[in-house]
Amino acid sequence: MNLVNGLPAHVLLVHVVVVLIPMTALALTAGALWPRVARRLGILLPGVAFVALLSVPLTTHAGEWLERHVDDDPLVRRHTELGDGLLPWALGLFVLAAVVWWAARRSPAEAGRSGVLRWSAVPVRIVVAALSLAVAVGAVVDVYRIGDSGAKAAWHDSFNKNGS
């Protein structure tokens, strides 16, 4: 999918990434810090993370098509290079969202009987929360950097800075 109603698909798909990655990062962090939140979010947490993960390669593929159809520009190349780095962050969000969801859905009594490490075990929760926070911050910062470089590539020399 490269064009939607005559518009480059990248221009439309980028909005999905810009909304879902930070939203997933926020939900993951909240769920990792507070298991009650993870239980309330339920399957929605890994579900949204999965859609966010899928949206990244779709958007980058459409962006690479667009790059081939615009003038050669170092700002566009920089934006493309940065965009290629988002997939590992999105994958990390999905994997951690699945872990948080899976751990939160098990009741403490059920986990204790089966011999599986309880989700309420403090060291496990601290590690998962720290990893979730680190990946969430990394993903959001990367989305910001990619978006900023894309805006610079799209808008440099495209308007009158003097307002006249």
Disulfide bonds with the S-S distance in Angstrom:
none
